[in-house]
Amino acid sequence: MEISIRDLCMTYPNGKRALNGLSLELNAPSLVGLLGPNGAGKSTLMKLLVTALTPSSGTILADGRAVAKTERALKSQLGYLPQEFGLFDELTVAQFLDYMAALKGLRDSKTAVRKAIGAVGLEEKKKTRIRALSGGQRQRTGIAQALLGDPPLLILDEPTVGLDPEERIRFRNLFSQTAQDRLVLLSTHIIEDVQSVCDRLVVIDRGRILFSGTAEQLIRNAAGHVGVFWEHDTARERGLHITARVNTSRGVRCRAVADELPDYAEPDEPTLEDAYLYLISGEAHR
Amino acid sequence: MGKIFIYECKRLLCNKFFFGILLILLFYGRQVLNDITIMGVSHTAPFSAWSFGDYLSRMIPVLWIATLLFLTFFTSPAARRVSVLTDAAPMPPRRYEAVRCCAALAASVLTALVCIAEAAVFYGVYFGRCDIGSLTAPALVTALPAIMFALGSGRFLGQINERLVYIWMAAPLAAAALPLPGAMGIWNGSFFTEYPLLTGSTEPAFAVPAEIAAVQCAFLVCGAVMSVCRFGKK
């Protein structure tokens, strides 16, 4: 699966510009992490990829064919989990997945449903009505429907929201395994999730791509721009962005990113979170 | 397609709303049968096609509301949240909508059959007779266009705004209160109470004048067309 996005623009009817000339190439196998602040355009990009929205301009090609013209062919290869979704509360987990398998036109729906339920660990709840599920279990049901039929393209918008830490780790490992032979696009706010499993990061802000590459490359960009220091009045100086603030017996230890570190800050190795914040905060000043 | 139809029927029929509707329908039907139908309409027997048609026309508001309530399973905000998942599936939207409309139609027809069955039991108990064959024509001409039009128009309004579906539930009540033209006499029941008197016969055979048949056909066709059309855009 190959996705090619060229000069994609999206302006909503209310005039809000969500994407602004975005271009991107995505090739399988890969697990691509999509990062960006709220309102950056991540969900809009995903909705455009699944043809839930029509772009104002620009093209999206899937395996060389415009998705707008081959919507059905794209959807037959797609597993999609949106950020916000509903489920049929009257049905059981297995029935809902069977319903979705029928909609996806899967021939061996029984096997597909069993496999998806097993993948998300809902075997014990498969005969439970959806209305009786917890938030995390509903989210897992949503992930299961995206995994039905092992689609070659998986688009997951904030898939680990509502999951406990143990489940989150389990699922990011599942996504990593899934991406061994297909293309997985994962949008999240949780930096840890992308650092652990994604082989490529795409950072979006205000509808434009700020960075596309590996986590190591993003971290390298922030080298020399991360420092730690004891809390100081001058920490409020312009251009210094505190990323962590820890109360200790000796006082308050701060960690910050800046284009130019002040003299009193000791340089430190950047983490992915530092690098991300450095990129986003730098962009905010431009 | 068959599987989706069965699951949609299950969603519509296996819940407390359906049983609530059935209870209201049976209670109201019993009242109409015991208070009005038992005396017969326009000097015809209580078990005549005319009296039965009058009974069904009085049941139209409940059947109409039941049909629109079934539609709210597809137009409610909760259902719209599920549509973000179903829209991403490769099944053509028109086909999917058609399957869902068929499920709503099946549920509505089942509700109408319960209504008819109640009348059949009433005739059996009180008069020891029930000629199903003679009841078919008034059932088809009265209930089917009303159900189909409720389905199509309700679906059309539901795609604009779910609240309109609830407002639209009052339409047959308004029709019963308004002086409708003679061709729409089935919608306020005047056809069953007035037309037999015009024939000059004491027990006239059931017949539907051309203008009433045309109006009922028009409602049926409009409902069917609106049921399969998809409105709105991305």
Chai-1 contact restraints between the chains, C-beta under 6 A:
chainA,res_idxA,chainB,res_idxB,connection_type,confidence,min_distance_angstrom,max_distance_angstrom,comment,restraint_id
A,V50,B,A88,contact,1.0,0.0,6.0,A-B,restraint_1
A,L53,B,K234,contact,1.0,0.0,6.0,A-B,restraint_2
A,T54,B,K234,contact,1.0,0.0,6.0,A-B,restraint_3
A,R72,B,P90,contact,1.0,0.0,6.0,A-B,restraint_4
A,K75,B,P90,contact,1.0,0.0,6.0,A-B,restraint_5
A,S76,B,P90,contact,1.0,0.0,6.0,A-B,restraint_6
A,Y80,B,A88,contact,1.0,0.0,6.0,A-B,restraint_7
A,P82,B,V84,contact,1.0,0.0,6.0,A-B,restraint_8
A,F85,B,R81,contact,1.0,0.0,6.0,A-B,restraint_9
A,F85,B,V84,contact,1.0,0.0,6.0,A-B,restraint_10
A,F85,B,L85,contact,1.0,0.0,6.0,A-B,restraint_11
A,G86,B,A78,contact,1.0,0.0,6.0,A-B,restraint_12
A,G86,B,R81,contact,1.0,0.0,6.0,A-B,restraint_13
A,G86,B,V82,contact,1.0,0.0,6.0,A-B,restraint_14
A,E90,B,R11,contact,1.0,0.0,6.0,A-B,restraint_15
A,E90,B,N15,contact,1.0,0.0,6.0,A-B,restraint_16
A,Y99,B,Y7,contact,1.0,0.0,6.0,A-B,restraint_17
A,A102,B,K3,contact,1.0,0.0,6.0,A-B,restraint_18
A,A102,B,I4,contact,1.0,0.0,6.0,A-B,restraint_19
A,L103,B,T86,contact,1.0,0.0,6.0,A-B,restraint_20
A,L103,B,A89,contact,1.0,0.0,6.0,A-B,restraint_21
A,L103,B,M91,contact,1.0,0.0,6.0,A-B,restraint_22
A,K104,B,A89,contact,1.0,0.0,6.0,A-B,restraint_23
A,G105,B,P90,contact,1.0,0.0,6.0,A-B,restraint_24
